[in-house]
């Protein structure tokens, strides 16, 4: 008869083997000689830009996760992250099984870890892009001053990047490296817009493209762009403050339901055990989860503001 300790040991060994395999694979790929390329293109960036609209759901999900990892500043690729997350979820589920929790709870723990891990990547991406958008107007002002002083775009991006905070600093210095490899300003701005994917960066890319094709005073264009971005950001903050009551009320309702469920599981497990054992209870749980998810999505779309 297989005991709980054996299951826990198996989970730990499986996770260790998977981590070692991933580390070995990454070390082997880093050791390979990189062939010369005419453009500074990272493999992950190239995968992010591939069109997968006509591909399967798995491929589209992989592309979406790849974009989130790149835009979140995570150095792992989608395969490595998925493998590590699966091993971690499997280990946590093994611990829950060793603790002799109900099988339904073990499955919920496994699915919950996977869900939280996936959501965490998109939260990291959103936080990084938000921080980038917050610091971008100041960095554009530095870029404007550098170009007004007579610096070329490469030196202007370097000066603005070194004087900015992360993640603007890292992205601008990446643009400098691309220019040093021979890319023109338009292609560099397009790559920056694909990595960040915000309206502000797309406007910056359009400004640089127009300047490269038609000429003109780039410093004045950057000055107007930084002013408009700052004004739009202030307007968006006002809208977020006016809709904050609705967001916090939804969060309170969700947390309250989870708190009541956790309290009933710990205080009176025999009272709520029917929800996990009876067919009607399982249907009610599924109905509650789906209804709450639909409500959250609807409220998210209702309170979302696009500029």
DOMI-298551 format. One record per residue (C-alpha): residue in three letters; y negated, x, z. Coordinates in steps of 0.05 Angstrom, whole numbers, plus 5000, padded with zeros to 4 digits. Each point is the difference from the previous one (the first is absolute). Layout:
ALAYXZ;...
END
This chain:
UNK500050005000;UNK493350294980;UNK495350045058;UNK492449945004;UNK499350755012;UNK503850154936;UNK495349554960;UNK493950345030;UNK502850704984;UNK501649784929;UNK492949754990;UNK497050645027;UNK504450444957;UNK498549584938;UNK492550055010;UNK500450755013;UNK504050114936;UNK495149594959;UNK494050375028;UNK503350684985;UNK501649764930;UNK492949794987;UNK497150655027;UNK504950404957;UNK498249604939;UNK492550105011;UNK500950755011;UNK504150064936;UNK494849614959;UNK494450435029;UNK503750644982;UNK500749814927;UNK495250314951;UNK494749514977;UNK499050024924;UNK492950104974;UNK496449354986;UNK493749904959;UNK497349525052;UNK500150045075;UNK504949445012;UNK504149935063;UNK506849684988;UNK498749465051;UNK493349834967;UNK503449954933;UNK505249535028;UNK494549585032;UNK496649894933;UNK506349794962;UNK499949294976;UNK505849625032;UNK498249294983;UNK506149914956;UNK504850345048;UNK504449725054;UNK497749795069;UNK502850635032;UNK496150454953;UNK493649605011;UNK501050045075;UNK501150754996;UNK493750084959;UNK496149585050;UNK502650405059;UNK498450644962;UNK492849784990;UNK499449815073;UNK502650685023;UNK495250384954;UNK494049585018;UNK501850055074;UNK500150754997;UNK507450055018;UNK503550614971;UNK506849674995;UNK502449674936;UNK502849294999;UNK507350204999;UNK499350475059;UNK496049505041;UNK504949434986;UNK505950445019;UNK496950235065;UNK497849295018;UNK507049734986;UNK503150535044;UNK495149875056;UNK501249254996;UNK507550115000;UNK499350445062;UNK495749485037;UNK504949454981;UNK505750445027;UNK496350085066;UNK499149245003;UNK507449914987;UNK501850505054;UNK495549615048;UNK504649404985;UNK494649564971;UNK501949404960;UNK502150154928;UNK494349574974;UNK495050415040;UNK503050654973;UNK499049754929;UNK492949785017;UNK498650685031;UNK502450354937;UNK495949554955;UNK494050055046;UNK500050774998;UNK500449994924;UNK494349494996;UNK495650375049;UNK501250654963;UNK498049704934;UNK493949655029;UNK497950645035;UNK499350364933;UNK495449464972;UNK496049995064;UNK499150764996;UNK497949934927;UNK495049455017;UNK497150415058;UNK499350624957;UNK496749634942;UNK495449655049;UNK498050675031;UNK499050294930;UNK495549414980;UNK496050085065;UNK498650744988;UNK499149964924;UNK492549824998;UNK498250615042;UNK504450444957;UNK496749724937;UNK493250185029;UNK502450715010;UNK502750004929;UNK493349744975;UNK496150555037;UNK504650544973;UNK499349764928;UNK492549925008;UNK499750725024;UNK503050224934;UNK507350095020;UNK505549824950;UNK504949455017;UNK505450485025;UNK495350345050;UNK496949335018;UNK506849705017;UNK501750625040;UNK493549985041;UNK500649255011;UNK507450065019;UNK499050575049;UNK494349615034;UNK503949345004;UNK505349745047;UNK507249834984;UNK502549674957;UNK494050114954;UNK500350745012;UNK507250074977;UNK499049554939;UNK493750364977;UNK503250685009;UNK505949754959;UNK495049824946;UNK497450725003;UNK507050274990;UNK501049554940;UNK493550244969;UNK502150725011;UNK506349854961;UNK496049774940;UNK499449245009;UNK493549684980;UNK495949595048;UNK502049344970;UNK507550135008;UNK498950275071;UNK496149375019;UNK505549564969;UNK505350365041;UNK495849915063;UNK499349264985;UNK507549934990;UNK501550345066;UNK494949605040;UNK499749364959;UNK493549725027;UNK494149684964;UNK495350545024;UNK504150574972;UNK500949634934;UNK492449944996;UNK499550755012;UNK505050134945;UNK496049564952;UNK493550375018;UNK503150674986;UNK503149754935;UNK493349734975;UNK496550645020;UNK505150434963;UNK499649584936;UNK492649814997;UNK496650495048;UNK494249815044;UNK497950145071;UNK506449995041;UNK496250105066;UNK496149354991;UNK506349634981;UNK503750265062;UNK494049815043;UNK500049284976;UNK507649975007;UNK499950245072;UNK494549505017;UNK503849424969;UNK506550195034;UNK496550055068;UNK496749324991;UNK506549684978;UNK503650305059;UNK494949715048;UNK500749314969;UNK507550055006;UNK499550195073;UNK495849385013;UNK505249554967;UNK505650335040;UNK496149885065;UNK499049264982;UNK507549914985;UNK502550415059;UNK501249375044;UNK504949724949;UNK503850664995;UNK500550105075;UNK502249285012;UNK505750094950;UNK502050655034;UNK499949665068;UNK504649444975;UNK505050504971;UNK500050445062;UNK500749395045;UNK506249764963;UNK503350695005;UNK498150065073;UNK503149325017;UNK506350194962;UNK500650675037;UNK498749675067;UNK505449474989;UNK505050534978;UNK498950415063;UNK498949445051;UNK504749454977;UNK504750284946;UNK505149445010;UNK494649484985;UNK497950314933;UNK506950254980;UNK501249364961;UNK494750224950;UNK504350594981;UNK506949695005;UNK499449294973;UNK499049864926;UNK494049555015;UNK496750555042;UNK500950514944;UNK496849524950;UNK494249885047;UNK498950755008;UNK500150114925;UNK495249414990;UNK495350275053;UNK500050704971;UNK498849764928;UNK494649515022;UNK496350535040;UNK500450494943;UNK497249494951;UNK494549845049;UNK498150735008;UNK499850114925;UNK495849374990;UNK495050205054;UNK499850714972;UNK498149744931;UNK495049515030;UNK496350535040;UNK500450544947;UNK493350204970;UNK499750354932;UNK493850344974;
END
